């Protein structure tokens, strides 16, 4: 889970695995795989860093890199 701040200042925890896209236009929108969109105060780069950190903590990031390297060798 990652912590984000909604526009009203309330903290919200999101399941990072459920995040499909993050866009900044200039507000930061987080779109979940369910289609739900949430506007947050954090910048897109901050959200992406939190997602990468979370993936590293649970071991997904390393597995993704290994798969990409294997595909490149094929």
C-alpha positions in Angstrom: 0.0 0.0 0.0 1.1 3.6 -0.7 -0.1 6.7 1.1 -1.5 9.6 -1.0 -3.2 12.8 0.0 -6.7 13.7 -1.5 -7.5 17.3 -2.4 -9.3 17.8 0.9 -6.0 16.9 2.8 -7.2 13.5 3.9 -4.7 10.7 3.8 -5.7 7.6 1.7 -3.9 4.3 1.2 -3.9 2.7 -2.2 -3.0 -0.8 -3.3 0.0 0.0 -5.6 -0.7 -3.2 -7.6 -4.1 -1.8 -8.5 -2.7 1.4 -10.1 -2.9 1.3 -13.9 -1.8 4.9 -14.7 -0.6 8.1 -13.1 -0.9 11.3 -15.0 -0.2 15.0 -14.3 -2.3 17.5 -16.2 -1.5 19.7 -14.0 -3.4 17.9 -11.2 -2.2 14.4 -10.5 -4.7 11.7 -11.5 -4.3 8.1 -10.3 -6.3 5.6 -12.3 -7.0 2.2 -10.9 -7.5 -1.0 -12.9 -11.1 -0.8 -11.9 -11.4 2.5 -13.9 -11.8 4.6 -10.7 -9.8 7.9 -10.9 -8.5 9.8 -7.9 -7.0 13.3 -7.8 -4.1 13.6 -5.3 -1.8 16.3 -4.2 1.4 14.4 -4.8 3.3 14.8 -8.1 3.4 11.9 -10.5 7.1 11.4 -10.0 6.5 11.0 -6.2 3.7 8.4 -6.8 5.9 6.5 -9.3 8.8 6.4 -6.7 6.4 5.1 -4.0 5.1 2.4 -6.4 8.7 1.3 -7.3 9.7 1.3 -3.6 6.6 -0.8 -2.7 7.4 -3.2 -5.6 10.9 -3.6 -4.3 9.7 -4.3 -0.8 7.5 -7.1 -1.9 9.9 -8.5 -4.6 7.9 -7.7 -7.7 10.4 -5.2 -9.1 13.3 -7.6 -9.2 11.1 -10.3 -10.8 9.9 -7.8 -13.5 13.5 -6.8 -14.3 14.5 -10.4 -14.6 11.6 -11.2 -17.0 12.5 -8.2 -19.2 16.2 -9.3 -19.4 15.2 -12.8 -20.3 12.8 -11.5 -23.1 15.6 -9.3 -24.5 17.9 -12.3 -24.8 15.3 -14.1 -26.9 
